[in-house]
Amino acid sequence: MPATTHYNLDKLVAGAVDWLALFNSNVDKNEAGRTIKKTAGETIAVRDPFYISSSDGKAYKAANTNVCHGVWQSASTTTNTEGFGQVEGIMTYGSWTWTRGNYIYVSSGKALTQTPPASNAQPVAFAISATELYIIGSALRMRDDGSYVLACAGTNAAITLTPSGTGGVTVTNKLTIDGDGKQVVTATLNNATGDEVGVKINYTTNKATSGADTGFEINQTDTASPGTSKLLDLKVGGSSKIGVSNTGIIEHSPSDFAGTPVAPTAAVKAFLYNKTVADDSYITLPSVTNSAYGICIVGDNEERTQFWLNSTGTVTLLNSSANVVANTNTDTKVCIGTAAPQEPLQIKNRLGSAKTINVMLWYD
């Protein structure tokens, strides 16, 4: 008997018709739910989760890394053979043992499961009995914990939230962004009058007993960064103005009040250091390309100096206490450079006991 292409509903034919059989067949198909007819891109067994490939339009077995479009309804279907996939409604199988009311997911092994996979857990159905499931025909799905999932996959897949009016999208609890690519926020401030803000963070601290609080935190895992690695880079017109490297170096481009860069035209970096250093031990300053100016205080203001450092590592002391020397390794002294020249520069404690060294260095 002829049938419709996708829903597979029986059509009337000329001549005698078994009306009871025809009616019951179509009722059963409507009860089960909607189906689509697709060519299998690989062998797909009955009750396998499947997705439709954007490259060739064929059906393939779905894993948790794919968007699942439905559950295969036909018996085992070989490659390049047509079969039916169910995309909505009830599916029954006597050997299933589902927990009623719980969601059903796609596993990494391309099977239906009620155990959410560790990643990309997308519910594709829920169990209405031990042997029956209802396929969810929507990209908006809710997990067992009450959170919602927007199913989205593919090379250029994206989710766009476009609210009407000026209300925007509000997240009242916590927003987690987890992805392998760039996370970009783009804003255009174009009101003719009035103040505007591109990105704004408002938060209230009200801690009754203990514990610190942080308004904004960036935590980098530096597995490999062969080039310059910055935690923060503030730019105007694509030109860096203030940056913070992943070693704590602060860079800024000096400008006059008209916004025009002034000498030095290269970005000026700031190095701040505070540490207790044992006797006859030293700290190493960053490498200097052109020149540097520094302030060093040792101990409880016991020794102090202002100094200038040129590109080759030669130090000139500008204003120092009695026990500060430059470019020499001398006992009982604070040595700003232990040799001449020295690049990168070392500051050495030779005062006879451990001392706290505080250094501020501006350099390019």
BELWOZI-V441231 format. One record per helix or strand. SS is the DSSP state (H for helix, E for strand). FROM is the first residue (numbers start at 1). TO is the last residue. If there is no record, write none. Layout:
ss=SS from=FROM to=TO
ss=SS from=FROM to=TO
This chain:
ss=E from=3 to=3
ss=E from=10 to=10
ss=H from=19 to=32
ss=E from=35 to=40
ss=E from=44 to=44
ss=E from=49 to=52
ss=E from=59 to=61
ss=E from=70 to=72
ss=E from=77 to=77
ss=E from=82 to=86
ss=E from=89 to=92
ss=E from=103 to=106
ss=E from=112 to=113
ss=E from=123 to=129
ss=E from=132 to=135
ss=E from=140 to=142
ss=E from=148 to=150
ss=E from=230 to=236
ss=E from=239 to=245
ss=E from=250 to=252
ss=E from=255 to=255
ss=E from=261 to=261
ss=E from=268 to=277
ss=E from=281 to=284
ss=E from=291 to=298
ss=E from=303 to=310
ss=E from=315 to=320
ss=E from=324 to=326
ss=E from=334 to=336
ss=E from=346 to=349
ss=E from=355 to=363
